């Protein structure tokens, strides 16, 4: 839940003409908290997260990025290039949607927290031409 911060209280007081040292009345504070709950409920949901094993300014950064992408029905995929990770942490080629069986989807779709955990775990193991991001960073001047 979005928490009512001191900065928010100050802004509300200023709008209502309440002196800085005075407190908001309980009804006003409750109303502001109700509005924050509505904002949190209705705010746009992210549909993709990008995690990178290299700094974004590194010329090879795009090769070492894993995406956690929303795939509908509350499920997320962990994607690297044309591959999706499965529950065992193995990268599998992602078939066309019409070729994805229920079994394949069950093995490759996750709740968000699990997808992010799998993505973070996979990042250090990615390799391009036999080199991990850590090895690239140690050899790049």
PyMOL commands that set and color helices and strands:
alter all, ss='L'
color gray80, all
select helices_A, chain A and resi 6-16+26-42+61-64+97-99+102-108+112-123+133-139
alter helices_A, ss='H'
color red, helices_A
select strands_A, chain A and resi 48-52+65-70+76-80+83-85+91-93+127-128+131-132
alter strands_A, ss='S'
color yellow, strands_A
deselect
rebuild
show_as cartoon
